[in-house]
Every structure is written in C-alpha cells, then in structure tokens.
C-alpha cells in the first residue's frame, strides 16, 4: 500500500520542493520527540479516472487545503512521512510471495 501512495505523490517521500532532506529529517525527529507524526496528504488517490477532479484535488492539496466529501470524510489517503520499524516490516511482509518449486523426486 505504501508504494502505491508514494507513486501518487508528485515528489518522492524523501524529497520536498521547499526543504532539504536534512531539514525534513530534523523536523521529523523533533515531532517524534514530542509524540507527533507527520503525514503526506494524498487527495488524488482513487481519482485517476477523472482528470478534471484529479487536477482540482491536486490544486487544493498544493494550496494547503484538506478536502472532505459531503459526509465530512477525508478524501484520498494520508501516508506517514516516516515509517516506524514495525510499519516497515509489515510493508516488507506484505510484498513477500510464496514460490512453489519442484524438489528432486517430485516428478
């Protein structure tokens, strides 16, 4: 899931057009020290089939807005800026695939 969310961003999770990676990591460290977590807001997830809607959502995201639907629910997804070691392990486990191989004598 995280890989799909990263693709939806217009920049990679380790880059930001307004700050250096060192500044980003420092800010994330300070937030973590205070018990906070930063998130990317990805309103365009799920809107790929409607270009007009996608562009409107992206415009609002870039302007700093959060978009909700008529029921007040957040549109799109939110992705953490830094995965915990547990989340990283879960992401890796989710990508594992079992491969069946023939053993000698199975023929």
C-alpha positions as CSV (number, residue, x, y, z in Angstrom):
1,X,0.0,0.0,0.0
2,X,2.8,2.5,0.9
3,X,4.4,2.0,-2.5
4,X,1.2,2.9,-4.3
5,X,0.8,6.0,-2.1
6,X,4.4,7.1,-2.8
7,X,3.6,6.9,-6.5
8,X,0.7,9.2,-6.0
9,X,2.9,12.0,-4.7
10,X,4.4,14.5,-7.2
11,X,7.7,14.0,-5.4
12,X,9.4,11.1,-3.6
13,X,8.8,10.6,0.1
14,X,12.4,11.7,0.8
15,X,12.2,15.0,-1.2
16,X,10.2,18.1,-0.9
17,X,10.4,21.1,-3.2
18,X,10.6,23.6,-0.3
19,X,13.1,21.9,2.1
20,X,16.3,19.9,2.2
21,X,16.3,16.2,3.3
22,X,18.3,17.2,6.3
23,X,15.7,19.9,7.3
24,X,12.9,17.3,6.8
25,X,14.7,14.7,8.9
26,X,15.4,17.2,11.7
27,X,11.8,18.3,11.7
28,X,10.5,14.7,11.8
29,X,12.9,14.0,14.7
30,X,11.6,17.0,16.7
31,X,8.0,15.9,16.0
32,X,8.7,12.3,17.1
33,X,10.4,13.6,20.3
34,X,7.1,15.4,21.1
35,X,5.0,12.4,20.3
36,X,3.7,13.6,16.9
37,X,3.8,12.1,13.4
38,X,3.8,13.9,10.1
39,X,1.7,12.7,7.2
40,X,1.5,13.4,3.5
41,X,-2.0,14.2,2.3
42,X,-2.9,12.4,-0.9
43,X,-6.3,13.5,-2.1
44,X,-5.9,12.2,-5.6
45,X,-5.7,8.6,-4.6
46,X,-8.8,7.0,-6.3
47,X,-9.4,9.9,-8.6
48,X,-7.2,8.8,-11.5
49,X,-10.1,8.1,-13.8
50,X,-11.4,11.7,-13.7
51,X,-8.8,14.2,-14.9
52,X,-10.8,17.3,-14.0
53,X,-11.4,16.0,-10.4
54,X,-7.7,14.9,-10.1
55,X,-6.5,18.4,-11.1
56,X,-8.9,20.1,-8.7
57,X,-7.8,17.9,-5.8
58,X,-4.1,18.4,-6.6
59,X,-4.6,22.2,-6.8
60,X,-6.2,22.3,-3.4
61,X,-3.6,20.0,-1.9
62,X,-0.8,22.2,-3.2
63,X,-2.6,25.3,-1.7
64,X,-2.6,23.6,1.7
65,X,-6.3,22.6,1.8
66,X,-7.7,19.3,3.1
67,X,-10.7,18.1,1.1
68,X,-13.7,16.2,2.6
69,X,-16.7,14.6,1.0
70,X,-20.3,15.6,1.6
71,X,-20.3,13.4,4.8
72,X,-17.2,15.1,6.2
73,X,-14.8,12.2,5.5
74,X,-11.3,12.9,4.3
75,X,-11.0,12.4,0.5
76,X,-8.0,10.3,-0.6
77,X,-5.3,8.9,1.8
78,X,-2.8,10.1,4.4
79,X,0.6,8.5,4.4
80,X,3.1,8.8,7.2
81,X,6.2,10.8,6.3
82,X,8.5,8.3,8.2
83,X,7.6,4.6,8.7
84,X,8.2,3.0,12.1
85,X,10.3,-0.1,12.1
86,X,7.1,-2.1,12.6
87,X,5.4,-0.5,9.6
88,X,8.4,-1.1,7.5
89,X,8.4,-4.8,8.5
90,X,4.7,-5.0,7.7
91,X,5.3,-3.4,4.3
92,X,8.0,-5.9,3.5
93,X,5.9,-8.9,4.7
94,X,3.1,-7.7,2.5
95,X,5.4,-7.9,-0.5
96,X,6.5,-11.4,0.1
97,X,5.3,-14.0,-2.3
98,X,5.5,-17.8,-1.9
99,X,7.1,-19.5,-4.8
100,X,6.5,-23.2,-5.3
101,X,9.5,-25.1,-6.6
102,X,9.9,-28.7,-7.6
103,X,12.1,-30.7,-5.3
104,X,14.2,-33.6,-6.6
105,X,12.0,-36.7,-6.6
106,X,8.7,-34.7,-7.1
107,X,8.5,-35.7,-10.7
